Amino acid sequence: MLLSSKQNYGRGSGHAARKSVHLFVRVMMKVLEDPSLEMWEGVASHCEGATFYHSPLWSKALVETYPHYVSSPKGFLFDDGSKALLPLLSFNKRSFLKKKIRYKSMGFGSYGGLVSTGSWSEEKNEQIYNWLKASGASIYIDGNPFSTYDLPACFVREQRSTYALRLDTSIEGIWKGFSSGHRKSIKKASRMGVTVRKATSYDDYRTYLAVYEDTLTRWGEKTIITFPHDLLLQLLEPQYDTVTLWLAILEDKVIAGVIMFYWNAICCGWHGCSLTDFSSYHPNNLLHWYMIQDALERHYQFYDFGPSGEEQKGVADFKRHFGAEQFLFTSGYVRQ
């Protein structure tokens, strides 16, 4: 399918851009209803703002855990050589008269939206989303805090946020950016014998799941979202180099853990838990300190603590005290 898009080659930045003369050139867009896995991986691997949530691996884990979803990515090729990929899950919802398709990108505590390579613009961004809206399907898009392009006005939008640490300084500079309370907690955890290592076996994964159940009991009604054990194991058991389970250990006992996702320049903390009876050992503070050092050594640009919901003020404060900044992004939906 070929469609036309307007690309603005006269666009600059700041006040000068508003006074510039805009030159629009017609750029044709080809829609790939079923893009190849190679295209998906290629675009997601070369887009600076892409995260693990934009990868085929995340989609694969979701559809294998939730069989009512189908992986339905859409690809877009422009005749100036740029490409885009929109990861989508689809499912059918039956109404009285007909079956309706619903699309979701990507959900489950993650980010979504377009990833692209080559020259990009608001015009291309808007044309793709308008094409999707014209399909007649209902659509929900989780935004991406690391993308500069927003959802167009045809979506009902809501603002969300995450907390991320920029890894553009030395480890000494990062340490100084921690609150005094966090620095003390990290030192105390080490003094009390807490250590940190990566999970290496199925036994580690099963132990982590038991810690997760203890955490859910502690959270009770405050729990925002729960994840089935199958999803966690779908991500951990293949031992992808993009997925790592970090564990805090005390006398050979797992007392806390975090599942981290690694993709391009961004590492994301997706899932974490800890045993209720060991909070005084501050295992989570020590875990993040080790993971931040690892991310810096591996030249990641952002350490994303992940969204926590504004109602979870204590969790947000915990992230801010590591020197993390709030990154705003937009999610939205079109119901049809």
C-alpha positions as a Markdown table, in Angstrom:
| # | Residue | x | y | z |
|---|---|---|---|---|
| 1 | Met | 0.0 | 0.0 | 0.0 |
| 2 | Leu | 1.4 | 3.4 | -1.0 |
| 3 | Leu | 0.5 | 6.6 | 0.7 |
| 4 | Ser | 2.0 | 10.1 | 0.6 |
| 5 | Ser | 3.6 | 12.0 | 3.4 |
| 6 | Lys | 4.8 | 15.6 | 3.7 |
| 7 | Gln | 8.4 | 16.0 | 5.0 |
| 8 | Asn | 9.5 | 19.3 | 6.3 |
| 9 | Tyr | 13.2 | 19.9 | 5.3 |
| 10 | Gly | 13.2 | 23.5 | 6.5 |
| 11 | Arg | 12.6 | 22.7 | 10.2 |
| 12 | Gly | 15.1 | 23.9 | 12.7 |
| 13 | Ser | 14.9 | 24.3 | 16.5 |
| 14 | Gly | 13.9 | 27.1 | 18.9 |
| 15 | His | 12.7 | 30.5 | 18.0 |
| 16 | Ala | 14.5 | 30.6 | 14.7 |
| 17 | Ala | 12.6 | 27.6 | 13.5 |
| 18 | Arg | 9.3 | 29.4 | 13.9 |
| 19 | Lys | 10.5 | 32.1 | 11.5 |
| 20 | Ser | 11.9 | 29.8 | 8.9 |
| 21 | Val | 10.4 | 29.1 | 5.5 |
| 22 | His | 9.0 | 25.6 | 5.5 |
| 23 | Leu | 9.6 | 23.5 | 2.3 |
| 24 | Phe | 7.4 | 20.5 | 2.0 |
| 25 | Val | 8.3 | 17.5 | -0.2 |
| 26 | Arg | 6.0 | 14.7 | -1.0 |
| 27 | Val | 7.4 | 11.4 | 0.3 |
| 28 | Met | 5.6 | 8.1 | -0.5 |
| 29 | Met | 4.9 | 5.7 | 2.3 |
| 30 | Lys | 4.5 | 1.9 | 1.8 |
| 31 | Val | 2.7 | 0.0 | 4.5 |
| 32 | Leu | 3.8 | -3.5 | 5.4 |
| 33 | Glu | 0.9 | -5.3 | 7.1 |
| 34 | Asp | 3.2 | -8.2 | 8.0 |
| 35 | Pro | 6.8 | -7.0 | 8.2 |
| 36 | Ser | 9.6 | -9.5 | 8.4 |
| 37 | Leu | 11.3 | -10.4 | 11.7 |
| 38 | Glu | 14.5 | -9.1 | 10.1 |
| 39 | Met | 13.0 | -5.7 | 9.5 |
| 40 | Trp | 11.5 | -5.5 | 13.0 |
| 41 | Glu | 14.9 | -6.4 | 14.6 |
| 42 | Gly | 16.7 | -4.1 | 12.3 |
| 43 | Val | 14.7 | -1.0 | 13.0 |
| 44 | Ala | 14.4 | -1.7 | 16.8 |
| 45 | Ser | 18.2 | -2.3 | 16.9 |
| 46 | His | 19.1 | 1.0 | 15.2 |
| 47 | Cys | 16.6 | 3.4 | 16.7 |
| 48 | Glu | 18.3 | 5.3 | 19.6 |
| 49 | Gly | 15.0 | 5.7 | 21.5 |
| 50 | Ala | 14.0 | 2.1 | 21.2 |
| 51 | Thr | 13.8 | -0.1 | 24.3 |
| 52 | Phe | 13.5 | -3.8 | 25.0 |
| 53 | Tyr | 9.7 | -3.3 | 24.9 |
| 54 | His | 9.9 | -2.5 | 21.2 |
| 55 | Ser | 11.8 | -5.8 | 20.5 |
| 56 | Pro | 10.3 | -9.0 | 19.0 |
| 57 | Leu | 11.5 | -10.8 | 22.2 |
| 58 | Trp | 9.0 | -8.8 | 24.4 |
| 59 | Ser | 6.2 | -9.4 | 22.0 |
| 60 | Lys | 7.0 | -13.1 | 21.8 |
| 61 | Ala | 6.9 | -13.5 | 25.6 |
| 62 | Leu | 3.6 | -11.8 | 25.8 |
| 63 | Val | 1.8 | -13.8 | 23.1 |
| 64 | Glu | 3.1 | -17.1 | 24.6 |
| 65 | Thr | 1.8 | -16.1 | 28.0 |
| 66 | Tyr | -1.5 | -14.6 | 26.9 |
| 67 | Pro | -2.8 | -16.7 | 24.0 |
| 68 | His | -5.7 | -14.4 | 23.2 |
| 69 | Tyr | -3.2 | -11.9 | 21.9 |
| 70 | Val | -1.6 | -12.1 | 18.4 |
| 71 | Ser | 1.6 | -10.3 | 17.5 |
| 72 | Ser | 0.6 | -7.8 | 14.7 |
| 73 | Pro | 3.4 | -5.4 | 14.0 |
| 74 | Lys | 3.1 | -2.9 | 11.2 |
| 75 | Gly | 6.0 | -1.8 | 9.0 |
| 76 | Phe | 6.4 | 1.5 | 7.1 |
| 77 | Leu | 8.8 | 2.3 | 4.2 |
| 78 | Phe | 9.4 | 5.7 | 2.8 |
| 79 | Asp | 10.9 | 6.5 | -0.5 |
| 80 | Asp | 13.6 | 8.7 | 1.1 |
| 81 | Gly | 15.0 | 5.5 | 2.7 |
| 82 | Ser | 13.5 | 5.9 | 6.2 |
| 83 | Lys | 11.7 | 3.1 | 7.9 |
| 84 | Ala | 9.4 | 2.7 | 10.9 |
| 85 | Leu | 8.0 | -0.2 | 12.9 |
| 86 | Leu | 5.0 | -0.1 | 15.2 |
| 87 | Pro | 5.0 | -3.2 | 17.6 |
| 88 | Leu | 1.3 | -4.2 | 18.2 |
| 89 | Leu | -0.6 | -6.9 | 19.9 |
| 90 | Ser | -4.1 | -7.5 | 18.5 |
| 91 | Phe | -7.2 | -9.3 | 19.8 |
| 92 | Asn | -10.7 | -9.7 | 18.6 |
| 93 | Lys | -13.7 | -8.3 | 20.6 |
| 94 | Arg | -17.1 | -9.5 | 19.5 |
| 95 | Ser | -20.0 | -7.0 | 19.4 |
| 96 | Phe | -23.6 | -7.7 | 18.7 |
| 97 | Leu | -23.2 | -7.2 | 14.9 |
| 98 | Lys | -19.6 | -8.0 | 14.1 |
| 99 | Lys | -16.1 | -8.8 | 15.4 |
| 100 | Lys | -13.9 | -5.8 | 16.1 |
| 101 | Ile | -10.2 | -5.7 | 16.1 |
| 102 | Arg | -8.3 | -4.0 | 18.9 |
| 103 | Tyr | -4.6 | -3.1 | 18.9 |
| 104 | Lys | -2.3 | -2.6 | 21.8 |
| 105 | Ser | 1.2 | -1.3 | 21.9 |
| 106 | Met | 2.5 | -2.7 | 24.2 |
| 107 | Gly | 1.1 | -2.7 | 27.8 |
| 108 | Phe | 2.0 | -4.7 | 30.8 |
| 109 | Gly | 4.1 | -2.1 | 32.5 |
| 110 | Ser | 6.0 | -1.3 | 29.3 |
| 111 | Tyr | 6.5 | 1.3 | 26.6 |
| 112 | Gly | 5.2 | 1.3 | 23.0 |
| 113 | Gly | 4.8 | 3.4 | 20.0 |
| 114 | Leu | 6.8 | 3.9 | 16.8 |
| 115 | Val | 10.5 | 3.2 | 16.4 |
| 116 | Ser | 12.2 | 4.5 | 13.2 |
| 117 | Thr | 15.5 | 4.8 | 11.3 |
| 118 | Gly | 16.6 | 7.5 | 8.8 |
| 119 | Ser | 15.2 | 11.0 | 8.5 |
| 120 | Trp | 12.1 | 11.4 | 10.7 |
| 121 | Ser | 9.5 | 14.1 | 11.2 |
| 122 | Glu | 6.2 | 14.9 | 12.9 |
| 123 | Glu | 4.5 | 14.6 | 9.5 |
| 124 | Lys | 5.6 | 11.0 | 9.0 |
| 125 | Asn | 4.7 | 10.2 | 12.6 |
| 126 | Glu | 1.2 | 11.7 | 12.2 |
| 127 | Gln | 0.6 | 10.0 | 8.9 |
| 128 | Ile | 1.3 | 6.5 | 10.3 |
| 129 | Tyr | -1.0 | 7.0 | 13.2 |
| 130 | Asn | -3.7 | 8.4 | 11.0 |
| 131 | Trp | -3.4 | 5.4 | 8.7 |
| 132 | Leu | -3.8 | 3.2 | 11.8 |
| 133 | Lys | -6.9 | 5.1 | 12.9 |
| 134 | Ala | -8.4 | 4.8 | 9.4 |
| 135 | Ser | -8.2 | 1.0 | 9.8 |
| 136 | Gly | -11.3 | 1.2 | 12.0 |
| 137 | Ala | -9.7 | -0.7 | 14.8 |
| 138 | Ser | -9.6 | 0.5 | 18.4 |
| 139 | Ile | -6.1 | 1.4 | 19.4 |
| 140 | Tyr | -4.2 | 1.8 | 22.7 |
| 141 | Ile | -0.6 | 3.1 | 22.6 |
| 142 | Asp | 1.7 | 3.2 | 25.6 |
| 143 | Gly | 4.1 | 6.1 | 25.0 |
| 144 | Asn | 7.9 | 6.1 | 25.1 |
| 145 | Pro | 9.8 | 8.5 | 27.4 |
| 146 | Phe | 12.8 | 8.2 | 25.2 |
| 147 | Ser | 11.1 | 9.3 | 21.9 |
| 148 | Thr | 10.9 | 12.9 | 20.8 |
| 149 | Tyr | 7.7 | 12.3 | 18.9 |
| 150 | Asp | 4.2 | 12.4 | 20.5 |
| 151 | Leu | 0.8 | 10.9 | 19.6 |
| 152 | Pro | -1.3 | 13.0 | 17.3 |
| 153 | Ala | -4.4 | 14.9 | 18.3 |
| 154 | Cys | -6.7 | 12.1 | 17.0 |
| 155 | Phe | -5.8 | 10.2 | 20.2 |
| 156 | Val | -7.4 | 10.8 | 23.6 |
| 157 | Arg | -4.1 | 11.4 | 25.5 |
| 158 | Glu | -2.9 | 11.1 | 29.0 |
| 159 | Gln | 0.5 | 12.1 | 30.5 |
| 160 | Arg | 2.6 | 9.5 | 32.3 |
| 161 | Ser | 6.1 | 9.5 | 33.7 |
| 162 | Thr | 9.1 | 7.5 | 34.6 |
| 163 | Tyr | 12.3 | 8.1 | 36.5 |
| 164 | Ala | 15.6 | 7.6 | 34.8 |
| 165 | Leu | 19.2 | 8.3 | 35.6 |
| 166 | Arg | 21.5 | 9.8 | 32.9 |
| 167 | Leu | 24.7 | 7.9 | 32.7 |
| 168 | Asp | 26.8 | 10.8 | 31.3 |
| 169 | Thr | 29.2 | 11.2 | 34.2 |
| 170 | Ser | 31.7 | 9.3 | 36.2 |
| 171 | Ile | 30.8 | 6.7 | 38.8 |
| 172 | Glu | 32.0 | 9.2 | 41.4 |
| 173 | Gly | 29.6 | 11.8 | 40.0 |
| 174 | Ile | 26.7 | 9.4 | 40.1 |
| 175 | Trp | 27.5 | 8.4 | 43.7 |
| 176 | Lys | 27.5 | 12.1 | 44.8 |
| 177 | Gly | 24.1 | 12.5 | 43.1 |
| 178 | Phe | 22.6 | 10.0 | 45.5 |
| 179 | Ser | 20.8 | 11.3 | 48.6 |
| 180 | Ser | 22.8 | 10.9 | 51.9 |
| 181 | Gly | 20.2 | 8.4 | 53.1 |
| 182 | His | 20.7 | 6.2 | 50.0 |
| 183 | Arg | 24.5 | 6.3 | 50.4 |
| 184 | Lys | 24.2 | 5.3 | 54.1 |
| 185 | Ser | 21.7 | 2.5 | 53.2 |
| 186 | Ile | 24.1 | 1.0 | 50.6 |
| 187 | Lys | 27.0 | 1.0 | 53.0 |
| 188 | Lys | 24.9 | -0.5 | 55.7 |
| 189 | Ala | 23.7 | -3.3 | 53.4 |
| 190 | Ser | 27.3 | -4.2 | 52.6 |
| 191 | Arg | 28.3 | -4.1 | 56.2 |
| 192 | Met | 25.4 | -6.5 | 57.1 |
| 193 | Gly | 26.7 | -9.0 | 54.6 |
| 194 | Val | 24.3 | -8.5 | 51.7 |
| 195 | Thr | 25.9 | -9.3 | 48.3 |
| 196 | Val | 24.7 | -9.0 | 44.7 |
| 197 | Arg | 25.0 | -11.4 | 41.8 |
| 198 | Lys | 23.2 | -12.4 | 38.6 |
| 199 | Ala | 20.8 | -15.3 | 38.5 |
| 200 | Thr | 22.3 | -18.3 | 36.7 |
| 201 | Ser | 19.9 | -21.2 | 37.1 |
| 202 | Tyr | 16.3 | -22.4 | 37.1 |
| 203 | Asp | 16.5 | -22.6 | 40.9 |
| 204 | Asp | 17.3 | -18.9 | 41.1 |
| 205 | Tyr | 14.3 | -18.1 | 39.0 |
| 206 | Arg | 11.9 | -20.3 | 41.1 |
| 207 | Thr | 13.3 | -18.7 | 44.3 |
| 208 | Tyr | 12.7 | -15.2 | 42.8 |
| 209 | Leu | 9.1 | -16.2 | 42.1 |
| 210 | Ala | 8.6 | -17.1 | 45.8 |
| 211 | Val | 10.0 | -13.7 | 46.8 |
| 212 | Tyr | 7.6 | -12.1 | 44.4 |
| 213 | Glu | 4.6 | -13.9 | 46.1 |
| 214 | Asp | 5.8 | -12.6 | 49.4 |
| 215 | Thr | 5.9 | -9.1 | 48.0 |
| 216 | Leu | 2.4 | -9.3 | 46.6 |
| 217 | Thr | 1.1 | -10.3 | 50.0 |
| 218 | Arg | 2.8 | -7.2 | 51.5 |
| 219 | Trp | 1.4 | -4.9 | 48.9 |
| 220 | Gly | -2.1 | -6.2 | 49.1 |
| 221 | Glu | -4.7 | -3.8 | 47.6 |
| 222 | Lys | -1.9 | -1.3 | 46.7 |
| 223 | Thr | -0.8 | -3.7 | 43.9 |
| 224 | Ile | -1.2 | -1.9 | 40.5 |
| 225 | Ile | -0.6 | -4.9 | 38.3 |
| 226 | Thr | 0.5 | -8.5 | 38.8 |
| 227 | Phe | 2.3 | -10.8 | 36.4 |
| 228 | Pro | 1.9 | -14.6 | 36.0 |
| 229 | His | 4.9 | -16.7 | 36.7 |
| 230 | Asp | 4.7 | -18.0 | 33.2 |
| 231 | Leu | 5.6 | -14.5 | 31.8 |
| 232 | Leu | 8.6 | -14.1 | 34.0 |
| 233 | Leu | 9.9 | -17.6 | 33.1 |
| 234 | Gln | 9.3 | -16.9 | 29.4 |
| 235 | Leu | 11.7 | -14.0 | 29.7 |
| 236 | Leu | 14.3 | -15.6 | 32.0 |
| 237 | Glu | 14.6 | -19.3 | 31.0 |
| 238 | Pro | 15.9 | -18.7 | 27.4 |
| 239 | Gln | 18.7 | -16.6 | 29.1 |
| 240 | Tyr | 18.7 | -13.8 | 26.6 |
| 241 | Asp | 21.6 | -11.4 | 26.8 |
| 242 | Thr | 19.0 | -8.6 | 26.9 |
| 243 | Val | 17.3 | -9.9 | 30.0 |
| 244 | Thr | 19.1 | -10.2 | 33.4 |
| 245 | Leu | 17.8 | -11.2 | 36.8 |
| 246 | Trp | 19.9 | -9.5 | 39.6 |
| 247 | Leu | 19.7 | -11.0 | 43.1 |
| 248 | Ala | 20.5 | -9.7 | 46.5 |
| 249 | Ile | 21.8 | -12.5 | 48.8 |
| 250 | Leu | 22.2 | -12.8 | 52.5 |
| 251 | Glu | 23.8 | -15.9 | 53.8 |
| 252 | Asp | 22.9 | -17.9 | 50.6 |
| 253 | Lys | 19.3 | -16.7 | 50.9 |
| 254 | Val | 17.7 | -14.6 | 48.1 |
| 255 | Ile | 16.1 | -11.6 | 49.8 |
| 256 | Ala | 15.4 | -9.3 | 46.8 |
| 257 | Gly | 15.7 | -9.2 | 43.0 |
| 258 | Val | 15.2 | -7.1 | 39.9 |
| 259 | Ile | 14.6 | -8.1 | 36.3 |
| 260 | Met | 16.5 | -5.7 | 34.0 |
| 261 | Phe | 16.0 | -5.3 | 30.3 |
| 262 | Tyr | 18.9 | -4.1 | 28.1 |
| 263 | Trp | 18.4 | -2.6 | 24.6 |
| 264 | Asn | 20.5 | -0.2 | 22.6 |
| 265 | Ala | 21.4 | 2.7 | 24.9 |
| 266 | Ile | 18.7 | 2.1 | 27.5 |
| 267 | Cys | 18.4 | -0.3 | 30.4 |
| 268 | Cys | 15.0 | -0.6 | 32.0 |
| 269 | Gly | 14.1 | -2.0 | 35.4 |
| 270 | Trp | 10.8 | -3.9 | 34.7 |
| 271 | His | 10.1 | -6.1 | 37.7 |
| 272 | Gly | 11.4 | -6.2 | 41.3 |
| 273 | Cys | 10.5 | -7.7 | 44.6 |
| 274 | Ser | 11.9 | -8.3 | 48.1 |
| 275 | Leu | 11.2 | -10.3 | 51.2 |
| 276 | Thr | 9.2 | -8.4 | 53.9 |
| 277 | Asp | 11.3 | -9.5 | 56.8 |
| 278 | Phe | 14.6 | -8.1 | 55.4 |
| 279 | Ser | 13.8 | -4.5 | 54.6 |
| 280 | Ser | 16.2 | -3.3 | 57.3 |
| 281 | Tyr | 19.0 | -4.8 | 55.3 |
| 282 | His | 18.3 | -2.3 | 52.4 |
| 283 | Pro | 18.8 | -4.9 | 49.7 |
| 284 | Asn | 17.1 | -2.8 | 47.0 |
| 285 | Asn | 19.5 | 0.1 | 47.5 |
| 286 | Leu | 22.5 | -2.2 | 47.1 |
| 287 | Leu | 20.9 | -3.9 | 44.1 |
| 288 | His | 20.4 | -0.7 | 42.2 |
| 289 | Trp | 23.9 | 0.5 | 43.0 |
| 290 | Tyr | 25.5 | -2.6 | 41.5 |
| 291 | Met | 23.2 | -2.4 | 38.4 |
| 292 | Ile | 24.0 | 1.2 | 37.9 |
| 293 | Gln | 27.7 | 0.6 | 38.0 |
| 294 | Asp | 27.3 | -2.3 | 35.6 |
| 295 | Ala | 25.2 | -0.1 | 33.2 |
| 296 | Leu | 27.8 | 2.6 | 33.3 |
| 297 | Glu | 30.7 | 0.2 | 32.6 |
| 298 | Arg | 28.7 | -1.2 | 29.6 |
| 299 | His | 28.2 | 2.4 | 28.2 |
| 300 | Tyr | 24.4 | 2.6 | 28.5 |
| 301 | Gln | 23.1 | 6.2 | 28.3 |
| 302 | Phe | 20.0 | 5.8 | 30.5 |
| 303 | Tyr | 19.2 | 3.7 | 33.6 |
| 304 | Asp | 15.4 | 3.7 | 33.7 |
| 305 | Phe | 13.8 | 2.8 | 37.0 |
| 306 | Gly | 10.4 | 2.4 | 35.3 |
| 307 | Pro | 7.0 | 4.0 | 35.9 |
| 308 | Ser | 5.6 | 3.6 | 39.4 |
| 309 | Gly | 2.4 | 5.6 | 39.3 |
| 310 | Glu | 2.0 | 9.0 | 40.9 |
| 311 | Glu | 0.0 | 7.4 | 43.7 |
| 312 | Gln | 3.1 | 5.4 | 44.7 |
| 313 | Lys | 4.9 | 8.4 | 46.2 |
| 314 | Gly | 7.3 | 6.4 | 48.3 |
| 315 | Val | 8.4 | 4.4 | 45.3 |
| 316 | Ala | 8.9 | 7.6 | 43.3 |
| 317 | Asp | 10.9 | 9.2 | 46.1 |
| 318 | Phe | 13.1 | 6.1 | 46.3 |
| 319 | Lys | 14.0 | 6.6 | 42.6 |
| 320 | Arg | 14.5 | 10.3 | 42.8 |
| 321 | His | 17.0 | 9.9 | 45.7 |
| 322 | Phe | 19.3 | 8.0 | 43.2 |
| 323 | Gly | 19.4 | 11.3 | 41.3 |
| 324 | Ala | 16.9 | 10.1 | 38.7 |
| 325 | Glu | 15.0 | 12.7 | 36.7 |
| 326 | Gln | 11.3 | 12.5 | 35.8 |
| 327 | Phe | 10.7 | 11.9 | 32.1 |
| 328 | Leu | 7.2 | 12.7 | 30.9 |
| 329 | Phe | 5.6 | 10.8 | 28.0 |
| 330 | Thr | 2.1 | 10.4 | 26.5 |
| 331 | Ser | -0.1 | 7.4 | 26.2 |
| 332 | Gly | -3.4 | 7.4 | 24.4 |
| 333 | Tyr | -6.3 | 5.6 | 22.8 |
| 334 | Val | -8.7 | 5.7 | 19.9 |
| 335 | Arg | -12.0 | 3.8 | 20.4 |
| 336 | Gln | -14.0 | 2.8 | 17.4 |
